Amino acid sequence: MSFNVKTNFVNLFVNEPLELEAGEKLANIQVAFQTYGKLNSEKTNVILVFHALTGNAHAGGILSNIEKDNNSKYDFLEKYSIMNNNKLGWWDGIIGPGKALDTEKYFIICANILGSCYGTTGPTSYKPNSNENWGLDFPVITVRDMIKVHKELLNYLRIEKIKACIGGSLGGFQVLEFGIMYPDVCEILFPIACDVINSDWAIAFNEIQRNIILADKNWNNGNYNGNTIENIGIARMVGLMSYRTPENYIQKFGRKYISEKYYSKNTRFDVSSYFNHQANKFITRFDPISYLTILQATDLHDISYERAPFEDVLGSIKAKTISIVIDTDLLYLPEHQKKFTNLIPDSKTFEISSPYGHDAFLIEFEQLNAILKNYL
């Protein structure tokens, strides 16, 4: 059983701007968020869900309306809602009645991150008192900045304590930062398929994607004025290579070819068709400057930066931490996550077994539900 959902909007940092980690200030930040379930009278049953790189606030339920972001010059929220009308949220498999994130017990909040193009202020948003969007003028942001915005949303909702934070990949980065930055707010942290830093391996994938986007014929130093940046689709293909495993692609496609003849200059394989389909979807649904902005935020992720050694920073986390790794994750290696989890005082690690690699946190709902229900 699922439920209909809608996106809410709120403007934060109206009276006093957000001081970004890189030194600039950003005021009047619009935040798009969805909620599921009912907030109890004590406001103690809250779970924060953090999405990954190209995710959004639609984590659970059925999006039943075409939604608009009136603060955006290029409205990707509307494009997303058209593409996903009457479809389930990206984590609906663990959100809802009887599931781990039980909407009959918990009040679940998922907000679109700062810098994205799905309703929260980012490069597609209008500059203050202007009919032009930020574009490349949008400031450098970090995961810590994203968390400051999440915390301000809680302040706006007058929520002082929360039951849990949960997220995978970039969402897992946010979980860790929340536990570090606000050690007395959250009871349980669930970082999934993530790391305490963005590794050189992950940065290398991002660098390839950046260069592909910047080489697009319509890039024009970021002044593409609504022209299609087709190369973002090719960049997405690179990302897909890091999200899955060779075994998964072998199982899924089995070298099946879709052309009339095997020996042909036009020979195409089923996997090629899949990659091109995903690329074309991504061209439609995500802004390239937002993508570059968030890629940089992931590259800057380092919980020790300007703080202390990793051991001390992780040792400062007070929340119970239930770390979930994926045995075939090629992007954020499970042995790395296990190592840093052991440095958190009250922690435990569980491993998901999956052929899907990094993407397993978006697929292996049965295993996720089984782990999470032990603590929720």
C-alpha positions as CSV (number, residue, x, y, z in Angstrom):
1,M,0.0,0.0,0.0
2,S,1.3,3.4,-0.9
3,F,0.1,7.0,-0.6
4,N,0.0,10.2,-2.6
5,V,2.6,12.9,-1.9
6,K,3.4,16.5,-2.8
7,T,6.4,18.8,-2.5
8,N,6.3,21.6,0.0
9,F,8.4,24.8,-0.3
10,V,9.8,27.1,2.4
11,N,12.2,30.0,2.4
12,L,15.0,29.9,5.0
13,F,17.8,32.2,6.0
14,V,15.6,35.2,5.2
15,N,16.7,37.5,8.0
16,E,20.3,36.3,8.3
17,P,22.2,34.6,5.4
18,L,23.8,31.2,5.5
19,E,27.5,31.5,5.9
20,L,28.9,28.9,3.5
21,E,32.0,26.9,4.3
22,A,33.9,28.5,1.4
23,G,33.3,32.0,2.8
24,E,30.4,33.4,0.8
25,K,26.9,34.1,2.1
26,L,23.6,32.9,0.7
27,A,20.3,34.4,1.8
28,N,16.6,33.5,1.2
29,I,17.2,29.9,0.4
30,Q,14.2,28.1,-0.9
31,V,14.0,24.4,0.2
32,A,11.7,21.8,-1.4
33,F,10.7,18.9,0.9
34,Q,8.3,16.1,1.3
35,T,6.9,14.5,4.5
36,Y,5.3,11.2,5.1
37,G,3.4,10.1,8.2
38,K,2.3,12.2,11.2
39,L,4.4,14.2,13.6
40,N,3.6,13.2,17.2
41,S,2.7,15.7,19.8
42,E,6.2,15.5,21.4
43,K,7.9,15.9,18.0
44,T,10.1,13.0,18.7
45,N,9.3,10.5,15.9
46,V,11.2,12.3,13.1
47,I,13.4,10.5,10.6
48,L,15.5,12.6,8.1
49,V,16.1,10.9,4.8
50,F,19.0,12.3,2.7
51,H,19.1,11.7,-1.0
52,A,22.1,11.0,-3.2
53,L,23.7,12.9,-6.1
54,T,20.8,13.3,-8.5
55,G,18.0,12.4,-6.2
56,N,15.3,14.7,-4.9
57,A,12.6,15.0,-2.2
58,H,10.4,12.4,-3.7
59,A,11.7,9.5,-1.6
60,G,8.4,7.7,-0.9
61,G,4.8,7.5,-2.0
62,I,3.2,8.3,-5.4
63,L,3.7,11.7,-7.0
64,S,0.2,12.5,-8.2
65,N,0.5,16.1,-9.5
66,I,2.6,18.0,-12.0
67,E,4.7,20.3,-9.7
68,K,6.4,23.6,-10.5
69,D,9.3,25.5,-9.0
70,N,8.5,29.1,-9.5
71,N,12.0,30.1,-8.3
72,S,13.7,28.4,-11.2
73,K,14.5,29.7,-14.7
74,Y,14.7,26.1,-16.0
75,D,12.2,24.1,-14.0
76,F,13.6,20.6,-13.7
77,L,11.1,19.9,-10.9
78,E,8.3,20.2,-13.4
79,K,10.2,18.0,-15.9
80,Y,10.8,15.4,-13.2
81,S,7.1,15.4,-12.1
82,I,6.0,14.9,-15.7
83,M,8.4,12.0,-16.2
84,N,7.4,10.5,-12.9
85,N,3.8,11.3,-12.5
86,N,1.9,8.5,-10.7
87,K,5.2,6.8,-10.0
88,L,6.7,5.7,-6.7
89,G,9.5,7.6,-4.9
90,W,13.1,6.3,-5.2
91,W,13.0,4.7,-1.7
92,D,9.4,3.7,-1.5
93,G,10.6,0.1,-0.9
94,I,11.5,1.1,2.7
95,I,9.1,3.9,3.3
96,G,5.4,3.3,4.2
97,P,3.1,1.3,6.5
98,G,4.9,-1.8,7.8
99,K,8.2,-1.0,6.2
100,A,11.3,0.0,8.0
101,L,10.6,3.7,7.8
102,D,7.0,3.0,9.0
103,T,4.7,6.0,8.2
104,E,2.4,4.7,10.9
105,K,5.1,5.3,13.5
106,Y,7.4,8.0,12.2
107,F,7.2,11.4,10.6
108,I,9.7,11.2,7.7
109,I,11.2,14.3,6.0
110,C,13.2,14.3,2.8
111,A,14.4,17.6,1.5
112,N,16.1,18.4,-1.8
113,I,19.7,19.4,-1.2
114,L,21.2,22.8,-1.6
115,G,22.6,23.2,-5.1
116,S,20.2,20.8,-6.8
117,C,17.7,21.6,-9.5
118,Y,14.6,20.0,-7.9
119,G,13.1,22.9,-6.0
120,T,15.9,23.9,-3.5
121,T,18.0,26.9,-4.3
122,G,20.7,26.1,-6.8
123,P,22.2,27.2,-10.1
124,T,18.9,27.1,-11.9
125,S,17.3,29.4,-9.3
126,Y,16.8,33.1,-9.9
127,K,19.4,35.4,-8.4
128,P,17.9,37.8,-5.8
129,N,16.0,40.7,-7.5
130,S,16.8,39.4,-10.9
131,N,15.2,37.6,-13.8
132,E,18.5,35.7,-14.5
133,N,19.4,32.4,-12.8
134,W,22.7,31.9,-10.8
135,G,24.3,29.6,-13.3
136,L,28.1,29.4,-12.8
137,D,27.8,32.4,-10.4
138,F,26.3,30.0,-7.8
139,P,28.8,29.8,-4.9
140,V,30.9,26.8,-4.0
141,I,29.0,24.6,-1.6
142,T,29.9,21.6,0.6
143,V,28.1,18.7,2.3
144,R,28.4,20.7,5.6
145,D,26.4,23.5,3.9
146,M,23.7,21.1,2.9
147,I,23.5,19.9,6.5
148,K,23.2,23.5,7.8
149,V,20.2,23.9,5.5
150,H,18.6,20.6,6.7
151,K,19.1,21.8,10.3
152,E,17.5,25.1,9.6
153,L,14.5,23.3,8.1
154,L,14.2,21.4,11.4
155,N,14.4,24.7,13.2
156,Y,11.6,26.1,11.0
157,L,9.5,23.0,11.8
158,R,10.3,23.5,15.5
159,I,11.8,20.0,15.8
160,E,14.6,19.8,18.3
161,K,15.4,16.1,18.4
162,I,15.1,13.4,15.8
163,K,15.0,9.6,15.9
164,A,17.2,8.9,13.0
165,C,19.1,10.1,9.9
166,I,19.5,7.8,6.9
167,G,21.0,8.0,3.5
168,G,23.1,6.3,0.9
169,S,26.1,7.5,-1.1
170,L,26.1,11.4,-0.9
171,G,23.2,10.8,1.4
172,G,25.5,8.8,3.6
173,F,28.0,11.7,3.6
174,Q,25.2,13.9,4.9
175,V,24.3,11.4,7.7
176,L,27.9,11.4,9.0
177,E,28.2,15.2,8.8
178,F,24.9,15.6,10.7
179,G,26.1,13.3,13.5
180,I,29.3,15.3,13.7
181,M,27.9,18.8,13.4
182,Y,24.9,18.3,15.7
183,P,25.9,15.4,18.0
184,D,23.0,15.9,20.5
185,V,20.1,16.1,17.9
186,C,19.9,12.6,16.4
187,E,19.5,9.3,18.2
188,I,20.5,6.9,15.4
189,L,22.7,7.4,12.3
190,F,22.3,5.0,9.3
191,P,25.2,5.8,6.8
192,I,24.9,3.5,3.8
193,A,27.4,2.9,1.0
194,C,29.6,5.9,1.8
195,D,33.0,7.1,3.1
196,V,34.5,9.8,5.4
197,I,36.1,11.3,2.3
198,N,35.5,11.2,-1.4
199,S,38.3,9.0,-2.5
200,D,40.7,9.7,-5.4
201,W,39.0,6.8,-7.2
202,A,35.6,8.6,-6.9
203,I,37.1,12.0,-7.7
204,A,38.6,10.5,-10.9
205,F,35.1,9.4,-12.1
206,N,33.9,12.9,-11.4
207,E,36.7,14.5,-13.2
208,I,35.9,12.6,-16.4
209,Q,32.3,13.6,-16.1
210,R,33.3,17.3,-15.6
211,N,35.5,17.3,-18.7
212,I,32.8,15.7,-20.8
213,I,30.3,18.3,-19.9
214,L,32.7,21.2,-20.4
215,A,33.5,19.9,-23.9
216,D,29.9,20.1,-25.1
217,K,29.4,22.2,-28.2
218,N,26.7,24.3,-26.5
219,W,28.6,24.8,-23.2
220,N,29.7,28.4,-24.0
221,N,31.5,28.9,-20.7
222,G,28.3,27.9,-18.8
223,N,26.2,30.5,-20.7
224,Y,24.2,27.8,-22.6
225,N,20.9,29.8,-22.2
226,G,18.7,26.8,-22.1
227,N,20.4,25.0,-25.0
228,T,20.7,21.3,-24.6
229,I,24.0,20.1,-23.1
230,E,23.9,16.6,-24.6
231,N,27.2,15.7,-23.1
232,I,25.7,15.5,-19.6
233,G,24.1,12.2,-20.9
234,I,27.6,10.9,-21.7
235,A,28.8,12.0,-18.3
236,R,25.9,10.0,-16.8
237,M,27.2,6.9,-18.7
238,V,30.5,7.3,-16.8
239,G,28.6,7.5,-13.5
240,L,26.7,4.4,-14.3
241,M,29.9,2.5,-14.8
242,S,30.8,3.2,-11.2
243,Y,27.4,2.4,-9.8
244,R,27.1,-1.2,-10.9
245,T,29.4,-4.2,-11.4
246,P,30.7,-6.2,-14.4
247,E,28.9,-9.2,-13.1
248,N,25.6,-7.3,-13.0
249,Y,25.9,-6.1,-16.6
250,I,26.8,-9.6,-17.7
251,Q,23.7,-11.0,-15.9
252,K,21.5,-8.3,-17.2
253,F,22.5,-8.1,-20.8
254,G,24.4,-11.3,-21.7
255,R,26.0,-9.7,-24.8
256,K,22.6,-9.7,-26.5
257,Y,22.8,-7.7,-29.7
258,I,19.9,-5.7,-31.2
259,S,21.0,-5.0,-34.7
260,E,19.9,-7.1,-37.7
261,K,23.3,-8.6,-38.3
262,Y,26.2,-9.4,-36.0
263,Y,28.9,-8.3,-38.4
264,S,27.8,-4.8,-39.3
265,K,29.1,-1.2,-38.9
266,N,25.9,-0.5,-37.1
267,T,26.1,-3.4,-34.7
268,R,24.6,-2.4,-31.3
269,F,24.3,-4.4,-28.1
270,D,21.5,-4.4,-25.6
271,V,23.8,-2.8,-23.0
272,S,24.5,0.0,-25.5
273,S,20.8,0.7,-25.9
274,Y,20.3,0.8,-22.1
275,F,23.2,3.3,-21.7
276,N,21.9,5.6,-24.4
277,H,18.4,5.4,-23.0
278,Q,19.6,6.4,-19.5
279,A,21.7,9.2,-21.0
280,N,18.8,10.6,-22.9
281,K,16.6,10.6,-19.8
282,F,19.3,12.4,-17.8
283,I,19.7,15.1,-20.5
284,T,16.0,15.9,-19.9
285,R,15.9,15.6,-16.1
286,F,19.0,17.3,-14.7
287,D,20.7,20.7,-15.0
288,P,24.4,20.4,-16.0
289,I,25.6,23.3,-13.7
290,S,23.7,21.8,-10.8
291,Y,25.4,18.5,-11.6
292,L,28.9,20.1,-11.6
293,T,28.1,22.0,-8.4
294,I,27.1,18.8,-6.5
295,L,30.0,16.8,-8.0
296,Q,32.4,19.4,-6.6
297,A,30.6,19.2,-3.2
298,T,31.2,15.4,-3.1
299,D,34.9,15.9,-4.1
300,L,35.3,18.4,-1.2
301,H,33.8,15.9,1.3
302,D,36.3,15.2,4.1
303,I,35.1,15.0,7.6
304,S,38.5,15.8,9.0
305,Y,39.1,19.0,7.0
306,E,39.9,21.9,9.4
307,R,38.7,19.8,12.3
308,A,41.0,17.0,13.7
309,P,42.3,13.6,12.7
310,F,39.6,11.1,11.5
311,E,39.9,9.2,14.8
312,D,39.0,12.2,16.9
313,V,36.2,13.4,14.6
314,L,34.5,10.0,14.4
315,G,35.1,9.5,18.1
316,S,33.0,12.7,18.8
317,I,29.9,11.1,17.3
318,K,27.4,10.4,20.1
319,A,24.6,8.8,18.1
320,K,24.3,5.0,17.8
321,T,25.6,4.4,14.3
322,I,24.4,1.5,12.2
323,S,26.6,1.4,9.1
324,I,25.5,-0.5,6.1
325,V,28.0,-1.6,3.4
326,I,27.5,-3.3,0.1
327,D,29.9,-6.2,-0.6
328,T,30.2,-5.4,-4.4
329,D,30.4,-1.6,-4.1
330,L,33.2,-0.4,-6.4
331,L,32.7,3.3,-5.7
332,Y,32.9,3.3,-1.9
333,L,34.7,0.2,-0.9
334,P,33.1,-1.7,2.0
335,E,36.4,-2.3,3.8
336,H,36.9,1.5,4.0
337,Q,33.5,2.0,5.5
338,K,34.0,-0.8,8.0
339,K,37.3,0.7,9.1
340,F,35.8,4.1,9.8
341,T,32.7,2.7,11.4
342,N,34.9,0.9,14.0
343,L,36.2,4.3,15.1
344,I,32.7,5.5,16.1
345,P,32.1,4.7,19.8
346,D,28.6,3.1,19.6
347,S,28.5,1.5,16.2
348,K,27.8,-1.7,14.3
349,T,28.3,-2.6,10.6
350,F,26.0,-4.8,8.5
351,E,26.8,-6.0,5.0
352,I,24.3,-6.3,2.1
353,S,25.1,-9.0,-0.4
354,S,24.2,-8.0,-3.9
355,P,25.3,-8.2,-7.6
356,Y,24.2,-4.6,-8.1
357,G,27.2,-2.8,-6.7
358,H,26.9,0.7,-5.3
359,D,23.3,1.0,-6.6
360,A,22.2,-1.8,-4.3
361,F,21.0,0.7,-1.6
362,L,18.3,1.7,-4.2
363,I,17.4,-1.9,-5.0
364,E,17.9,-4.4,-2.2
365,F,14.9,-3.3,-0.2
366,E,14.3,-6.7,1.5
367,Q,17.8,-6.7,3.0
368,L,17.6,-3.0,4.0
369,N,14.2,-3.5,5.7
370,A,15.5,-6.5,7.6
371,I,18.5,-4.5,9.0
372,L,16.7,-1.3,9.7
373,K,13.7,-2.9,11.5
374,N,16.1,-4.1,14.2
375,Y,16.6,-0.5,15.3
376,L,13.4,1.4,14.3
